[in-house]
Amino acid sequence: DTYNVSPTTQTRYLPKDERLGLVPHLLEQLMQSRDRHKIALAEASAAGNEAEAFLQDQLQYAVKILMNSFYGVFASSFYRFTHPDLGASITEWARHNIREIIAQVEEDGHEVVYSDTDSIFVRSPVDKQAPIKRPDEDDDSLNEWEVAKRDALRFGEQLADRFTREGAELEFETALSAFFSHGAKKRYVGRVVWPREEMLIRGYEVRRTDSFALLTRTMTEMFEMILDGEEWAAVEMTKSVIDDVKERSTDAADLIISRSCKGTLRRDGSVDFTKVYDNPNGLPYVRAAKERIRRGLPFTPGMKVGYIVTDAKSSPMTVEPWLVDEIGEKAPEYDPDYYARRLAKSLGRITEAFGWSENELLSGSRQQSIFDF
């Protein structure tokens, strides 16, 4: 008999000409749907219809996410039809294909700067002197930037066409003019030049639910500096921000943490948090919500509650709801040590690539090594 066999788990699968399984059938339909949206995207882009192009781009991306969710469902312990071999086989086939592609790309003399389970980043053979940020319209170097972008797009499309195979499509998704990663998987930053000009950030805390404006803004500015090749300036800026927090000279509004807070409404109008959280009093956003309720302010289960950490050393840590904008209350005094440590911990994961650890950011000085001389 003939089987498809996983290279790692040795799981055997019937060939599709004998029986096409339910999951392959569903995925095939989704792939066809995505292809239709991508064709419509190309047609809209060629016609200059930006609104339609944006719609089709979002639709094809939504289908892509839906296809990717199959792995998450089959590999999750809560799913009724889950099995460890399903998730392991999907992952291993992806890794096997990526390793094969990387080997061939490197054999051709191209550098793979980053890879994970389902993607690779390859250095394009473009002019290294070309600007990495789009110059102004009246700048003489704008043409160099355009040429480098065009060369990168051509290179990416050629790679995608070459390695696309049946059942394992290699899609050219993004072109970057600058890229940064300090080795951690699923953590990288890049300056996108195609299909849209934007900052690409993956795996860092700019989108975490317990982040705050100062951390998000500082990290984004830091990435801009790093991508511009200004690593030392990025470290100095980070140290300055942390020092300002330690000296209480930072606007408390930039330190608000906002979290969605759930609960169950009782018949008398009160809110029961115990049906949603095992230990509601141990959660700062629940305590902030309770303080809102105690003061007679509105609370709807599921709403976002903003709060400031005023004392992280107490158990549980003390927080105050942010009511400045709502009732004109004076801003709470924040705990400088807590926020300085949060900043140093998050930003230190980046600055360690340049020799500055979390503790060194907090202290503002660095122990020199023999490599500094």
C-alpha positions as CSV (number, residue, x, y, z in Angstrom):
1,D,0.0,0.0,0.0
2,T,1.0,3.6,-0.6
3,Y,0.9,6.1,2.3
4,N,1.9,9.7,3.0
5,V,4.1,9.4,6.1
6,S,5.1,12.2,8.5
7,P,9.0,12.5,8.5
8,T,9.0,12.7,12.3
9,T,5.9,11.1,13.9
10,Q,5.7,8.3,11.2
11,T,1.9,8.8,11.1
12,R,0.6,7.3,7.9
13,Y,-2.2,8.9,5.8
14,L,-4.2,7.5,2.9
15,P,-3.4,9.1,-0.5
16,K,-6.0,11.7,-1.5
17,D,-6.8,9.8,-4.7
18,E,-8.2,7.0,-2.5
19,R,-10.0,9.2,0.0
20,L,-10.0,12.9,0.4
21,G,-10.5,13.6,4.1
22,L,-12.9,16.1,5.6
23,V,-10.2,18.5,6.7
24,P,-8.4,18.6,3.3
25,H,-11.8,19.1,1.6
26,L,-12.5,22.1,3.9
27,L,-9.0,23.5,3.5
28,E,-9.2,23.1,-0.3
29,Q,-12.4,25.2,-0.4
30,L,-10.8,27.8,1.8
31,M,-7.8,28.0,-0.4
32,Q,-10.0,28.4,-3.5
33,S,-11.9,31.2,-1.7
34,R,-8.6,32.9,-0.8
35,D,-7.4,32.7,-4.4
36,R,-10.5,34.4,-5.5
37,H,-10.0,37.3,-3.1
38,K,-6.3,37.6,-4.1
39,I,-7.3,37.8,-7.8
40,A,-9.9,40.4,-7.0
41,L,-7.2,42.3,-5.0
42,A,-4.9,42.3,-7.9
43,E,-7.6,43.5,-10.3
44,A,-8.7,46.3,-7.9
45,S,-5.1,47.4,-7.4
46,A,-4.5,47.5,-11.1
47,A,-7.7,49.6,-11.5
48,G,-6.6,52.0,-8.8
49,N,-9.6,51.2,-6.6
50,E,-8.0,51.5,-3.2
51,A,-11.1,50.8,-1.2
52,E,-11.9,47.6,-3.0
53,A,-8.3,46.5,-2.9
54,F,-8.2,47.1,0.9
55,L,-11.5,45.1,1.3
56,Q,-10.2,42.1,-0.8
57,D,-6.9,42.2,1.1
58,Q,-8.6,42.0,4.4
59,L,-10.9,39.2,3.2
60,Q,-8.0,37.1,1.9
61,Y,-6.2,37.7,5.2
62,A,-9.3,36.6,7.2
63,V,-9.5,33.4,5.2
64,K,-5.8,32.8,5.9
65,I,-6.4,33.2,9.6
66,L,-9.3,30.8,9.4
67,M,-7.1,28.2,7.6
68,N,-4.3,28.7,10.3
69,S,-6.9,28.1,13.0
70,F,-7.2,24.5,12.0
71,Y,-3.8,23.8,13.5
72,G,-4.8,25.6,16.7
73,V,-8.0,23.6,17.1
74,F,-6.6,20.2,16.4
75,A,-3.6,20.8,18.7
76,S,-5.6,22.1,21.6
77,S,-6.5,19.8,24.5
78,F,-10.0,21.2,24.9
79,Y,-11.1,20.1,21.3
80,R,-13.2,17.0,21.2
81,F,-11.4,15.5,18.2
82,T,-7.9,16.5,19.1
83,H,-4.9,14.2,18.9
84,P,-1.2,15.0,19.6
85,D,-0.2,13.5,16.2
86,L,-2.3,16.0,14.4
87,G,-0.6,19.1,15.7
88,A,2.8,17.4,15.6
89,S,2.4,16.3,12.0
90,I,1.2,19.7,10.8
91,T,4.1,21.4,12.6
92,E,6.7,18.9,11.3
93,W,5.5,19.1,7.7
94,A,5.8,22.9,7.9
95,R,9.3,22.7,9.4
96,H,10.4,20.1,6.9
97,N,9.3,22.2,4.0
98,I,10.9,25.4,5.4
99,R,14.2,23.6,6.1
100,E,14.2,22.3,2.5
101,I,13.5,25.8,1.1
102,I,16.2,27.4,3.4
103,A,18.8,24.9,2.3
104,Q,18.1,25.6,-1.4
105,V,18.0,29.4,-0.9
106,E,21.4,29.3,0.9
107,E,22.8,27.0,-1.7
108,D,22.0,29.8,-4.2
109,G,24.0,32.2,-2.2
110,H,21.2,34.1,-0.5
111,E,21.2,34.8,3.2
112,V,18.2,33.7,5.3
113,V,18.2,36.2,8.2
114,Y,15.2,34.7,10.1
115,S,12.9,31.8,10.0
116,D,10.2,30.1,12.0
117,T,7.7,27.3,11.4
118,D,5.9,28.8,8.4
119,S,8.0,31.7,7.1
120,I,11.5,32.8,6.1
121,F,13.1,36.3,5.7
122,V,15.7,36.4,2.9
123,R,18.1,39.3,2.3
124,S,17.4,40.8,-1.1
125,P,20.2,41.4,-3.5
126,V,19.6,45.1,-3.7
127,D,21.9,48.2,-3.5
128,K,23.1,48.3,0.1
129,Q,23.6,52.1,-0.2
130,A,19.9,52.7,-1.0
131,P,17.9,54.5,1.8
132,I,16.0,52.3,4.2
133,K,13.3,54.9,4.8
134,R,11.3,56.6,2.0
135,P,13.0,60.0,1.3
136,D,11.0,63.2,0.6
137,E,9.6,63.7,-2.8
138,D,12.3,66.4,-3.6
139,D,15.1,64.2,-2.3
140,D,17.6,63.0,-5.0
141,S,17.8,59.6,-3.2
142,L,14.1,58.9,-3.8
143,N,14.9,57.1,-7.1
144,E,17.4,54.9,-5.4
145,W,14.8,53.9,-2.8
146,E,12.2,53.1,-5.6
147,V,14.8,51.0,-7.5
148,A,15.7,49.0,-4.4
149,K,12.0,48.5,-3.6
150,R,11.3,47.3,-7.2
151,D,14.3,44.9,-7.1
152,A,13.2,43.5,-3.7
153,L,9.7,42.9,-5.1
154,R,11.0,41.2,-8.2
155,F,13.3,39.0,-6.1
156,G,10.5,38.0,-3.7
157,E,8.1,37.1,-6.5
158,Q,10.8,35.0,-8.2
159,L,11.5,33.1,-5.0
160,A,7.8,32.5,-4.4
161,D,7.2,31.2,-8.0
162,R,10.2,28.9,-7.8
163,F,9.4,27.2,-4.5
164,T,5.6,27.0,-4.7
165,R,4.6,23.4,-4.9
166,E,1.4,21.4,-4.8
167,G,0.1,21.4,-1.2
168,A,3.0,23.7,0.0
169,E,2.5,27.2,-1.3
170,L,5.3,29.7,-0.7
171,E,3.7,33.1,-0.7
172,F,5.6,36.4,-1.1
173,E,3.9,38.4,1.6
174,T,6.0,41.4,2.7
175,A,9.0,43.4,1.6
176,L,11.1,45.1,4.3
177,S,13.8,47.8,3.9
178,A,15.1,47.1,7.5
179,F,14.8,44.2,9.9
180,F,15.7,43.6,13.6
181,S,15.6,40.4,15.7
182,H,17.8,39.5,18.6
183,G,17.4,35.8,18.3
184,A,14.1,35.0,20.1
185,K,11.6,33.1,18.0
186,K,8.5,35.0,17.0
187,R,10.0,38.3,18.0
188,Y,11.1,40.7,15.2
189,V,10.6,44.2,13.9
190,G,10.8,45.5,10.3
191,R,10.1,48.5,8.2
192,V,7.5,47.4,5.6
193,V,7.7,49.0,2.1
194,W,5.2,46.6,0.4
195,P,2.2,46.0,0.3
196,R,1.9,49.0,2.6
197,E,4.4,51.3,4.2
198,E,4.2,50.6,8.0
199,M,6.1,49.3,11.0
200,L,5.9,45.5,11.5
201,I,6.1,44.4,15.1
202,R,5.7,40.8,16.2
203,G,6.1,39.3,19.7
204,Y,6.8,42.5,21.7
205,E,4.6,44.1,24.3
206,V,3.1,46.9,22.2
207,R,-0.1,44.9,22.0
208,R,-0.2,43.3,25.4
209,T,-3.4,43.8,27.4
210,D,-1.5,45.0,30.4
211,S,0.7,47.5,28.6
212,F,0.5,51.2,29.0
213,A,0.9,54.2,26.7
214,L,4.5,55.1,27.8
215,L,5.7,51.6,27.2
216,T,4.1,51.3,23.8
217,R,5.3,54.7,22.7
218,T,8.9,54.2,23.9
219,M,9.2,50.8,22.4
220,T,7.9,52.0,19.0
221,E,10.3,55.0,19.0
222,M,13.1,52.6,20.1
223,F,12.4,50.3,17.1
224,E,12.4,53.3,14.7
225,M,15.9,54.3,16.0
226,I,17.2,50.7,15.8
227,L,16.0,50.3,12.2
228,D,17.7,53.6,11.4
229,G,20.9,52.2,12.8
230,E,20.9,54.4,15.9
231,E,21.2,51.7,18.5
232,W,23.1,53.9,21.0
233,A,20.6,56.7,20.8
234,A,17.8,54.1,21.4
235,V,19.5,52.9,24.6
236,E,20.1,56.5,25.8
237,M,16.4,57.4,25.1
238,T,15.3,54.3,27.1
239,K,17.5,55.2,30.1
240,S,16.1,58.7,30.0
241,V,12.5,57.5,30.0
242,I,13.1,55.2,32.9
243,D,14.9,58.0,34.9
244,D,11.9,60.3,34.4
245,V,9.6,57.6,35.8
246,K,11.8,57.0,38.8
247,E,11.8,60.8,39.5
248,R,8.0,61.0,39.2
249,S,8.2,63.5,36.4
250,T,6.2,61.4,34.0
251,D,2.5,62.2,33.3
252,A,0.4,59.6,35.1
253,A,-1.9,59.5,32.1
254,D,0.8,57.7,30.2
255,L,0.9,55.0,32.8
256,I,-2.8,53.9,32.8
257,I,-3.3,50.2,32.5
258,S,-6.7,49.3,30.9
259,R,-8.1,45.8,31.1
260,S,-11.5,44.4,30.2
261,C,-13.3,43.3,33.4
262,K,-16.0,40.7,33.3
263,G,-18.7,39.9,35.8
264,T,-22.3,38.7,36.2
265,L,-25.2,41.1,36.9
266,R,-27.4,40.0,39.7
267,R,-31.2,40.7,39.8
268,D,-30.6,43.6,42.3
269,G,-28.2,45.3,39.9
270,S,-25.0,44.4,41.8
271,V,-22.1,42.6,40.0
272,D,-20.9,39.1,40.9
273,F,-17.2,38.6,40.0
274,T,-16.8,35.2,41.6
275,K,-18.6,33.3,38.7
276,V,-16.0,34.6,36.3
277,Y,-12.8,34.7,38.3
278,D,-11.5,32.2,40.9
279,N,-9.8,34.9,43.0
280,P,-11.3,38.3,41.9
281,N,-9.8,40.2,44.8
282,G,-6.3,39.2,43.5
283,L,-6.9,40.9,40.2
284,P,-6.1,44.6,40.0
285,Y,-8.6,45.5,37.4
286,V,-11.4,43.8,39.4
287,R,-10.5,45.8,42.5
288,A,-10.5,48.9,40.3
289,A,-13.9,48.0,39.0
290,K,-15.2,47.4,42.6
291,E,-13.9,50.9,43.6
292,R,-15.8,52.4,40.7
293,I,-19.0,50.7,41.9
294,R,-18.3,51.7,45.5
295,R,-18.2,55.4,44.4
296,G,-21.5,55.0,42.5
297,L,-19.9,55.2,39.1
298,P,-21.3,53.1,36.2
299,F,-19.8,49.7,35.5
300,T,-20.9,47.3,32.8
301,P,-19.5,43.7,32.7
302,G,-17.0,43.5,29.9
303,M,-16.1,47.2,29.9
304,K,-12.4,48.3,30.1
305,V,-11.3,49.6,33.4
306,G,-8.3,51.9,33.6
307,Y,-6.2,52.0,36.8
308,I,-2.9,53.2,38.2
309,V,-0.6,51.0,40.3
310,T,0.1,53.1,43.5
311,D,1.9,50.5,45.6
312,A,3.2,47.3,44.1
313,K,4.9,46.1,47.3
314,S,1.6,45.6,49.2
315,S,-0.2,42.3,48.9
316,P,-2.2,42.4,46.8
317,M,-0.7,45.5,45.2
318,T,-2.7,48.7,45.6
319,V,-4.3,50.2,42.5
320,E,-6.6,53.3,42.0
321,P,-9.1,53.6,39.2
322,W,-8.4,56.4,36.7
323,L,-11.2,58.9,37.1
324,V,-9.5,62.1,36.0
325,D,-11.3,62.4,32.7
326,E,-14.6,61.1,34.1
327,I,-15.2,63.1,37.2
328,G,-12.1,65.5,37.3
329,E,-10.5,63.7,40.2
330,K,-6.8,64.3,40.9
331,A,-4.5,61.8,39.2
332,P,-3.3,59.1,41.6
333,E,0.4,59.1,42.6
334,Y,1.9,56.2,40.8
335,D,4.5,53.7,42.2
336,P,7.7,54.8,40.4
337,D,9.6,51.6,41.2
338,Y,6.8,49.4,39.7
339,Y,6.6,51.3,36.4
340,A,10.4,51.7,36.1
341,R,10.8,47.9,36.5
342,R,8.1,47.2,34.0
343,L,9.8,49.4,31.4
344,A,13.2,48.0,32.1
345,K,12.0,44.4,31.9
346,S,10.2,44.9,28.6
347,L,12.8,47.2,27.0
348,G,15.7,45.2,28.4
349,R,14.7,42.3,26.2
350,I,15.7,44.5,23.3
351,T,18.6,46.5,24.6
352,E,20.3,43.2,25.8
353,A,21.2,42.9,22.1
354,F,23.4,46.0,22.5
355,G,24.9,45.0,25.9
356,W,22.4,46.6,28.2
357,S,20.5,44.3,30.6
358,E,17.3,45.1,32.5
359,N,19.2,45.8,35.8
360,E,21.7,48.1,33.9
361,L,18.8,50.1,32.4
362,L,17.4,50.5,36.0
363,S,20.7,51.6,37.4
364,G,21.6,53.8,34.4
365,S,25.1,52.4,34.2
366,R,26.7,49.3,32.7
367,Q,29.6,47.1,33.9
368,Q,32.2,47.3,31.2
369,S,33.8,44.1,29.9
370,I,37.1,43.5,28.1
371,F,35.2,43.6,24.8
372,D,34.4,47.3,25.4
373,F,38.0,48.3,25.1
